[in-house]
Amino acid sequence: MINFQLTFYGLLLSMMLILATIGAMMYFRWRSQLYINLFGATLLGAISSIAMLALPNKFNSWYTFFLSLLTCSFVLMQIALHRLLFTKRQDKLYGHLTGTGASLITAAASLFLPVEMAALLLLFVIAGLAGFMIYKIVPETGIKPKIVISFIGYALHLIFFISAAITKMNGLHVLGMLFLFFSMYMIFTQLMERVLDIMQAAAFTSTRDETTGLYTRKHFVQQANQYLSRGQAFGIVYILIDFSKENRSGSYDEHFNNIGPIIQKYIDRLGFSCRYGQDGVAVMITKSSLEMASLVESLRMNIEGEVPYPIAVGYTNVIEGAELEQLLHDARQDADRIKSNGLDKIFDLANSKILSHDGNGGGRV
């Protein structure tokens, strides 16, 4: 029985400490009050769990004192969960605030009340908060099964604890702890899933341009230099998009909203790309079974078929020891030359040839 309790409280403490660490990290990253609240809530739960484990007598006033603090932690985590799941809502959550205050008052009163009475008050707190969720929040947000299960699990834990305190049957208390663990696990998984989604989104926006969905220029340069140093780059392509005939009422960003995904669709299987300037996209080719000229011609034809603006595509082969800046300059120079000459061709500076639209050498100059 003791080993079971050690295992149970150890798992519960681990979940609390993980969430507390994540809350602290997220706070230092975004300086949001939400994450400092999450840190405080889970830290309170961790302290309560340690104290409950350390107390040999599970049916005295000190145990219900820390159980009340754990209940307060449960309510505060529900607040954090609501804010994370429904980011566009600014509900005052009066029911949750009332539940927080009531659990703290119960903690103070539990030192003077019978154990059964204090636990019953906590059950009323959870039932009242569940009622508030059902009648106030659920009709507007919909039912979240894991939140419902967490409330049911916590309520069953309190019911079994009250029964155990009355009958002095430790087995009922152990059964109640199972429901407590299950309840906290439901909250833990929801918070972790949401936090991971936020972290993934943050990682995406730190490496991706919000307008195009392509890599940011900084991240592109970092990645490209790594591929060059490892000898895993085949060529640099520069796609120049001609907006000159467009009667632009907005910025280039508005036109890139649709162009970015189209380019990315054809580039992802060949390498990676970024928006490199107001009207250009730089591409590093890292894998292909085709010669650069054939690859770029195929790429141009695919993109040209979907982009509603004239494009000029220049490229240069990667030469050992070449600097990225020079490679990008050469590819951009090729694209500029094609645009200025009005040729629907691909020019390769490294090989000094111009390919006509059908891919044959010669062409008009």
C-alpha positions as CSV (number, residue, x, y, z in Angstrom):
1,M,0.0,0.0,0.0
2,I,2.8,2.4,0.9
3,N,4.6,1.6,-2.4
4,F,1.4,2.3,-4.3
5,Q,1.1,5.7,-2.6
6,L,4.7,6.5,-3.3
7,T,4.2,5.7,-7.0
8,F,1.0,7.6,-7.2
9,Y,2.3,10.8,-5.5
10,G,5.5,10.5,-7.5
11,L,3.7,10.5,-10.8
12,L,1.4,13.3,-9.6
13,L,4.4,15.3,-8.5
14,S,6.2,14.7,-11.8
15,M,3.3,16.0,-13.8
16,M,3.1,19.1,-11.6
17,L,6.8,19.9,-11.9
18,I,6.8,19.4,-15.7
19,L,3.9,21.8,-16.1
20,A,5.5,24.3,-13.6
21,T,8.8,24.2,-15.7
22,I,6.9,24.7,-18.9
23,G,4.9,27.6,-17.4
24,A,8.1,29.3,-16.3
25,M,9.8,28.8,-19.7
26,M,6.7,30.1,-21.5
27,Y,6.6,33.2,-19.2
28,F,10.2,34.1,-19.8
29,R,9.6,33.7,-23.6
30,W,6.4,35.7,-23.8
31,R,6.0,37.5,-20.5
32,S,2.3,36.7,-20.3
33,Q,0.4,36.6,-17.0
34,L,-1.2,33.4,-18.1
35,Y,2.0,31.4,-17.9
36,I,3.0,32.8,-14.5
37,N,-0.4,31.8,-13.3
38,L,0.1,28.3,-14.7
39,F,3.5,28.1,-13.0
40,G,2.0,29.2,-9.6
41,A,-0.9,26.8,-9.9
42,T,1.2,23.7,-10.7
43,L,3.8,24.7,-8.1
44,L,1.1,24.9,-5.5
45,G,-0.1,21.4,-6.6
46,A,3.4,20.1,-6.3
47,I,3.9,21.4,-2.8
48,S,0.5,20.0,-1.8
49,S,1.3,16.6,-3.2
50,I,4.6,16.4,-1.3
51,A,2.9,17.4,1.9
52,M,0.1,14.9,1.5
53,L,2.6,12.1,0.8
54,A,4.6,13.0,3.9
55,L,1.7,12.9,6.3
56,P,1.3,9.4,7.8
57,N,-2.3,10.0,8.8
58,K,-4.5,10.7,5.8
59,F,-7.5,11.5,7.9
60,N,-6.5,14.5,9.9
61,S,-7.0,18.2,9.5
62,W,-3.6,18.8,8.1
63,Y,-4.2,16.4,5.3
64,T,-7.5,18.1,4.4
65,F,-5.6,21.5,4.6
66,F,-3.2,20.4,1.8
67,L,-6.1,18.7,0.0
68,S,-7.8,22.1,-0.1
69,L,-4.7,23.7,-1.6
70,L,-4.6,20.9,-4.2
71,T,-8.2,21.7,-5.0
72,C,-7.2,25.3,-5.4
73,S,-4.4,24.2,-7.8
74,F,-7.0,22.2,-9.7
75,V,-9.2,25.2,-10.2
76,L,-6.4,27.5,-11.2
77,M,-5.2,24.9,-13.8
78,Q,-8.8,24.9,-15.2
79,I,-8.5,28.7,-15.6
80,A,-5.1,28.3,-17.4
81,L,-6.6,25.6,-19.6
82,H,-9.6,27.7,-20.5
83,R,-7.4,30.6,-21.5
84,L,-5.1,28.4,-23.6
85,L,-8.0,26.6,-25.4
86,F,-10.1,29.6,-26.0
87,T,-7.6,32.3,-26.7
88,K,-10.2,34.7,-28.4
89,R,-12.5,34.7,-25.3
90,Q,-12.1,37.1,-22.5
91,D,-14.6,35.6,-20.0
92,K,-14.2,36.9,-16.5
93,L,-14.6,33.3,-15.2
94,Y,-16.4,34.4,-12.0
95,G,-17.2,30.8,-11.2
96,H,-13.5,29.8,-11.3
97,L,-12.5,32.8,-9.2
98,T,-15.2,32.0,-6.7
99,G,-14.0,28.4,-6.6
100,T,-10.4,29.5,-6.0
101,G,-11.5,31.7,-3.1
102,A,-13.8,29.0,-1.6
103,S,-11.0,26.4,-1.7
104,L,-8.6,28.7,0.1
105,I,-11.2,29.5,2.7
106,T,-11.8,25.8,3.1
107,A,-8.1,25.3,3.6
108,A,-8.1,27.7,6.5
109,A,-11.3,26.3,8.0
110,S,-10.1,22.7,7.6
111,L,-7.8,23.1,10.5
112,F,-10.8,23.5,12.8
113,L,-13.5,21.5,11.0
114,P,-14.0,17.7,11.0
115,V,-12.2,16.0,8.1
116,E,-15.5,14.8,6.6
117,M,-17.0,18.3,6.7
118,A,-13.9,20.0,5.1
119,A,-13.9,17.4,2.3
120,L,-17.6,17.9,1.7
121,L,-17.1,21.6,1.3
122,L,-14.4,20.9,-1.3
123,L,-16.9,18.6,-3.1
124,F,-19.4,21.5,-3.1
125,V,-16.7,23.7,-4.6
126,I,-16.1,21.3,-7.5
127,A,-19.8,20.7,-8.1
128,G,-20.5,24.4,-8.2
129,L,-17.6,25.0,-10.6
130,A,-18.8,22.1,-12.8
131,G,-22.3,23.7,-12.8
132,F,-20.9,27.1,-13.8
133,M,-19.0,25.4,-16.7
134,I,-22.1,23.5,-17.9
135,Y,-24.5,26.5,-17.8
136,K,-22.2,29.4,-18.7
137,I,-19.3,28.2,-20.8
138,V,-20.2,24.9,-22.5
139,P,-23.2,26.4,-24.5
140,E,-20.8,28.9,-26.1
141,T,-17.6,26.8,-26.5
142,G,-19.0,23.2,-26.8
143,I,-18.2,20.2,-24.6
144,K,-14.5,19.3,-24.1
145,P,-14.7,15.6,-23.0
146,K,-11.3,15.7,-21.2
147,I,-12.4,18.7,-19.1
148,V,-15.7,16.9,-18.2
149,I,-13.7,13.7,-17.2
150,S,-11.3,15.7,-15.1
151,F,-14.2,17.2,-13.1
152,I,-15.9,13.8,-12.7
153,G,-12.6,12.2,-11.6
154,Y,-11.9,14.9,-9.0
155,A,-15.4,14.7,-7.6
156,L,-15.2,10.9,-7.3
157,H,-11.9,11.3,-5.6
158,L,-13.5,13.5,-3.0
159,I,-16.5,11.2,-2.6
160,F,-14.2,8.2,-1.9
161,F,-12.1,10.3,0.5
162,I,-15.2,11.3,2.5
163,S,-16.3,7.7,2.6
164,A,-12.9,6.6,3.7
165,A,-12.8,9.2,6.4
166,I,-16.1,8.1,7.8
167,T,-15.4,4.4,7.6
168,K,-11.7,4.6,8.2
169,M,-11.2,2.2,5.3
170,N,-7.9,2.9,3.7
171,G,-8.9,1.0,0.6
172,L,-11.5,3.5,-0.3
173,H,-8.9,6.3,0.0
174,V,-6.6,4.4,-2.3
175,L,-9.4,4.0,-4.8
176,G,-10.1,7.7,-4.6
177,M,-6.4,8.4,-5.3
178,L,-6.8,6.5,-8.6
179,F,-9.6,8.9,-9.6
180,L,-7.5,11.9,-8.5
181,F,-4.5,10.8,-10.7
182,F,-6.8,10.2,-13.6
183,S,-8.4,13.6,-13.2
184,M,-5.0,15.3,-13.0
185,Y,-3.7,13.3,-16.0
186,M,-6.6,14.6,-18.1
187,I,-5.6,18.2,-17.3
188,F,-1.9,17.4,-17.8
189,T,-2.5,16.0,-21.3
190,Q,-4.7,18.9,-22.4
191,L,-2.2,21.5,-21.2
192,M,0.7,19.7,-22.7
193,E,-1.0,19.3,-26.1
194,R,-1.9,23.0,-26.2
195,V,1.5,24.2,-25.1
196,L,3.2,22.0,-27.6
197,D,0.9,23.4,-30.3
198,I,1.9,27.0,-29.3
199,M,5.6,26.1,-29.2
200,Q,5.4,24.5,-32.7
201,A,3.5,27.6,-34.0
202,A,6.2,29.8,-32.5
203,A,9.0,27.7,-34.0
204,F,7.2,27.9,-37.4
205,T,6.8,31.7,-37.3
206,S,10.5,32.1,-36.2
207,T,11.7,30.3,-39.4
208,R,8.8,31.1,-41.8
209,D,7.7,34.3,-43.4
210,E,4.2,35.0,-42.3
211,T,3.1,36.3,-45.7
212,T,4.5,33.5,-48.0
213,G,5.0,30.5,-45.7
214,L,8.5,30.2,-47.1
215,Y,11.6,30.4,-44.9
216,T,12.7,33.8,-43.6
217,R,15.7,35.2,-45.2
218,K,17.8,34.7,-42.0
219,H,16.9,31.1,-41.7
220,F,17.4,30.4,-45.4
221,V,20.9,31.8,-45.2
222,Q,21.7,29.7,-42.1
223,Q,20.4,26.5,-43.7
224,A,22.0,27.3,-47.1
225,N,25.5,27.8,-45.6
226,Q,25.2,24.5,-43.8
227,Y,24.4,22.7,-47.0
228,L,27.2,24.4,-48.8
229,S,29.7,23.5,-46.1
230,R,28.6,19.9,-46.3
231,G,28.8,19.8,-50.1
232,Q,25.1,18.9,-50.3
233,A,23.9,21.8,-52.5
234,F,23.5,21.5,-56.3
235,G,22.4,25.0,-57.4
236,I,20.8,28.3,-56.5
237,V,17.6,29.4,-58.3
238,Y,16.2,32.9,-58.3
239,I,12.5,33.4,-59.2
240,L,11.8,37.0,-60.1
241,I,8.1,38.0,-60.2
242,D,7.1,40.9,-62.4
243,F,4.4,43.0,-60.7
244,S,5.0,46.0,-63.0
245,K,1.8,45.3,-65.1
246,E,-0.3,44.9,-62.0
247,N,-2.4,47.9,-60.9
248,R,-1.2,47.5,-57.3
249,S,-3.5,49.1,-54.7
250,G,-1.7,47.4,-51.9
251,S,1.8,46.1,-51.0
252,Y,3.8,43.2,-52.4
253,D,2.8,41.3,-49.3
254,E,-0.8,41.1,-50.5
255,H,0.3,39.5,-53.8
256,F,2.7,37.1,-52.1
257,N,-0.1,35.7,-50.0
258,N,-1.2,33.4,-52.8
259,I,2.1,33.1,-54.6
260,G,4.1,31.7,-51.7
261,P,2.1,28.5,-51.3
262,I,2.3,27.8,-55.0
263,I,6.1,28.1,-55.1
264,Q,6.5,26.1,-51.9
265,K,4.4,23.3,-53.4
266,Y,6.9,22.7,-56.2
267,I,10.1,23.5,-54.2
268,D,9.6,21.3,-51.2
269,R,10.6,18.1,-53.0
270,L,13.7,19.8,-54.4
271,G,15.1,21.9,-51.6
272,F,14.0,25.0,-49.7
273,S,13.3,28.6,-50.4
274,C,12.7,32.0,-49.0
275,R,11.4,35.4,-50.0
276,Y,14.5,37.2,-51.0
277,G,13.6,40.8,-51.6
278,Q,10.2,42.4,-52.4
279,D,9.6,40.6,-55.7
280,G,11.9,37.6,-55.6
281,V,12.2,34.1,-54.2
282,A,15.6,32.4,-53.7
283,V,15.8,28.6,-53.8
284,M,18.6,26.2,-52.9
285,I,18.4,22.9,-54.7
286,T,19.6,20.1,-52.5
287,K,18.2,17.0,-54.2
288,S,17.3,16.2,-57.8
289,S,17.9,13.5,-60.4
290,L,17.8,16.0,-63.2
291,E,20.4,18.4,-64.6
292,M,20.0,21.9,-63.3
293,A,18.8,23.3,-66.7
294,S,16.1,20.7,-67.1
295,L,15.1,21.0,-63.5
296,V,14.7,24.7,-63.6
297,E,12.8,24.7,-66.9
298,S,10.3,22.2,-65.4
299,L,10.1,24.3,-62.2
300,R,9.5,27.5,-64.3
301,M,6.7,25.9,-66.4
302,N,4.9,24.5,-63.3
303,I,5.0,27.8,-61.4
304,E,4.2,29.9,-64.5
305,G,1.1,27.8,-65.0
306,E,-0.4,28.9,-61.6
307,V,1.2,32.3,-60.9
308,P,-0.9,35.1,-62.5
309,Y,2.2,37.3,-63.1
310,P,5.1,37.1,-65.5
311,I,8.2,35.4,-64.0
312,A,11.9,35.2,-64.8
313,V,13.9,32.3,-63.5
314,G,17.7,32.5,-63.2
315,Y,20.1,29.9,-61.8
316,T,23.7,29.1,-61.2
317,N,25.4,25.8,-60.4
318,V,27.1,25.5,-57.1
319,I,30.9,25.6,-57.5
320,E,33.1,24.2,-54.7
321,G,34.3,27.0,-52.5
322,A,31.7,29.5,-53.8
323,E,30.2,31.9,-51.3
324,L,26.4,32.0,-50.9
325,E,26.2,35.7,-51.4
326,Q,27.9,35.4,-54.8
327,L,25.8,32.5,-55.9
328,L,22.6,34.4,-55.0
329,H,23.9,37.5,-56.8
330,D,24.6,35.4,-60.0
331,A,21.2,33.8,-60.0
332,R,19.5,37.1,-59.4
333,Q,21.6,38.6,-62.2
334,D,20.4,35.9,-64.6
335,A,16.7,36.5,-63.6
336,D,17.2,40.3,-64.1
337,R,18.7,39.7,-67.6
338,I,15.8,37.6,-68.7
339,K,13.3,40.1,-67.4
340,S,15.0,43.1,-69.1
341,N,15.5,41.2,-72.4
342,G,11.9,40.1,-72.4
343,L,12.9,36.5,-73.0
344,D,10.9,33.5,-71.8
345,K,14.2,31.6,-71.2
346,I,16.5,30.4,-68.5
347,F,20.0,31.8,-68.4
348,D,22.9,29.9,-66.8
349,L,25.8,32.2,-66.1
350,A,28.1,29.4,-65.1
351,N,27.7,27.6,-68.5
352,S,27.3,30.8,-70.5
353,K,24.3,29.7,-72.5
354,I,20.7,30.7,-73.0
355,L,18.0,28.1,-73.3
356,S,14.9,28.9,-75.3
357,H,11.4,28.1,-74.2
358,D,11.6,24.6,-75.5
359,G,15.0,24.0,-73.8
360,N,17.2,24.1,-77.0
361,G,20.3,26.1,-77.1
362,G,20.5,29.3,-79.2
363,G,17.5,31.4,-78.8
364,R,17.1,35.1,-79.5
365,V,19.1,37.7,-77.7
